[in-house]
Amino acid sequence: MNIYLIRHGRQSSQLCNVNVSLAEEGRRQAELLGKRLSGYRIDGLYSSHLIRATETAQIVNKYIKQEHIIRGDLREISFGILEGYSDEYIQEHFGDFKLEQMKLEDDIPYPGGECGSDVFKRAMVTMDEIRKSGKHNVAVITHGGVIRSLLAGLLEVNMSKKLLFAVSLENCSITQLIYDQEYKRFYLQRFNDYGHLEGEPSLLRRNW
């Protein structure tokens, strides 16, 4: 079984984890993603319930035409009291927390929010559903914090190191897992693949 973990398209706000629609660039990213996935024989489509993920899935589904299953446990990691603020505000007012987090020594939760292990535990409910579904090629439109937490948990990497999975996890990038039914294990086949976006540099995170 192939499971394609996909970060949603670019959202219309840079504030921390606000539930907003896609930006125009995010819609374009989703279109390019959908065109690429049209050749992957996708037979399952999941997304979180957050607007940016559901809109990405809806655009992709124009190309793959599958039942769109929405699962709340695929939502982004809760940033707690940091949510709704800019990166600059967070750095100014929560600098001590960010410094401690970037030591990568402990899986510390966001103030009033979640840690990676919390996200892994809840997201695995849907991953187990997918694993048992009998499908062969499943696209999962989710969030950066979820993808990093799932990779750390499934690959048995210390959860405190999850931020080592990419400096920039690109919007609408593809991370492919292979689930081996015989050995009951997941393999990481590819990570943060955004080849479908490279022809339009304005769609990359460095230009946001």
VENURGI-V216444 format. One record per backbone hydrogen bond with DSSP energy under -1.0 kcal/mol. CO is the residue of the C=O (numbers start at 1). NH is the residue of the N-H. E is the energy in kcal/mol with one decimal. If there is no record, write none. Layout:
co=CO nh=NH e=E
co=CO nh=NH e=E
This chain:
co=1 nh=179 e=-2.8
co=2 nh=138 e=-2.8
co=3 nh=177 e=-3.1
co=4 nh=140 e=-3.1
co=5 nh=175 e=-2.4
co=6 nh=142 e=-3.1
co=7 nh=172 e=-2.0
co=10 nh=23 e=-2.6
co=16 nh=84 e=-2.7
co=18 nh=20 e=-1.6
co=21 nh=12 e=-2.4
co=23 nh=27 e=-1.9
co=24 nh=28 e=-1.9
co=25 nh=29 e=-2.6
co=26 nh=30 e=-2.2
co=27 nh=31 e=-2.0
co=28 nh=32 e=-2.3
co=29 nh=33 e=-2.4
co=30 nh=34 e=-2.8
co=31 nh=35 e=-2.3
co=32 nh=36 e=-1.9
co=33 nh=37 e=-2.9
co=34 nh=38 e=-1.3
co=36 nh=39 e=-1.4
co=37 nh=40 e=-2.3
co=44 nh=139 e=-2.7
co=45 nh=69 e=-2.8
co=46 nh=141 e=-3.0
co=47 nh=71 e=-2.8
co=50 nh=53 e=-1.0
co=50 nh=54 e=-2.4
co=51 nh=55 e=-2.8
co=52 nh=56 e=-1.2
co=53 nh=57 e=-2.5
co=54 nh=58 e=-2.4
co=55 nh=59 e=-2.1
co=56 nh=60 e=-2.5
co=57 nh=61 e=-2.3
co=59 nh=62 e=-1.4
co=60 nh=63 e=-2.0
co=60 nh=64 e=-1.1
co=61 nh=65 e=-1.8
co=69 nh=47 e=-1.9
co=71 nh=74 e=-1.6
co=72 nh=75 e=-1.7
co=78 nh=114 e=-2.3
co=79 nh=82 e=-2.1
co=80 nh=83 e=-1.5
co=82 nh=85 e=-1.5
co=85 nh=16 e=-2.7
co=86 nh=90 e=-2.4
co=87 nh=91 e=-2.5
co=88 nh=92 e=-2.0
co=89 nh=93 e=-2.9
co=90 nh=94 e=-2.7
co=94 nh=98 e=-2.2
co=95 nh=99 e=-2.4
co=96 nh=100 e=-2.2
co=97 nh=101 e=-2.8
co=98 nh=102 e=-2.4
co=101 nh=104 e=-1.8
co=106 nh=108 e=-1.9
co=110 nh=113 e=-3.4
co=111 nh=81 e=-2.6
co=114 nh=110 e=-2.2
co=115 nh=119 e=-1.6
co=116 nh=120 e=-2.7
co=117 nh=121 e=-2.3
co=118 nh=122 e=-1.9
co=119 nh=123 e=-2.9
co=120 nh=124 e=-1.8
co=122 nh=125 e=-1.2
co=123 nh=127 e=-2.0
co=124 nh=128 e=-2.5
co=125 nh=129 e=-1.5
co=126 nh=130 e=-2.7
co=127 nh=131 e=-2.7
co=128 nh=132 e=-1.7
co=130 nh=133 e=-1.5
co=136 nh=2 e=-3.3
co=137 nh=43 e=-2.5
co=137 nh=44 e=-1.0
co=138 nh=4 e=-3.4
co=139 nh=46 e=-2.8
co=140 nh=6 e=-3.0
co=141 nh=48 e=-1.5
co=142 nh=8 e=-1.9
co=143 nh=147 e=-2.6
co=144 nh=148 e=-2.5
co=145 nh=149 e=-1.8
co=146 nh=150 e=-2.8
co=147 nh=151 e=-2.4
co=148 nh=152 e=-2.3
co=149 nh=153 e=-2.4
co=150 nh=154 e=-3.1
co=151 nh=155 e=-2.4
co=152 nh=157 e=-2.6
co=158 nh=161 e=-2.6
co=159 nh=162 e=-1.6
co=161 nh=164 e=-2.3
co=162 nh=165 e=-1.7
co=164 nh=166 e=-1.8
co=170 nh=173 e=-1.7
co=173 nh=7 e=-1.0
co=174 nh=193 e=-2.7
co=175 nh=5 e=-3.2
co=176 nh=189 e=-2.6
co=176 nh=190 e=-1.4
co=177 nh=3 e=-3.0
co=178 nh=187 e=-2.6
co=180 nh=184 e=-1.4
co=180 nh=185 e=-1.2
co=185 nh=180 e=-3.1
co=187 nh=178 e=-2.6
co=190 nh=176 e=-1.3
co=193 nh=174 e=-2.2
co=194 nh=197 e=-2.2
co=197 nh=200 e=-2.3
co=200 nh=203 e=-2.6
co=201 nh=204 e=-1.8
co=204 nh=207 e=-1.9
co=205 nh=208 e=-1.8
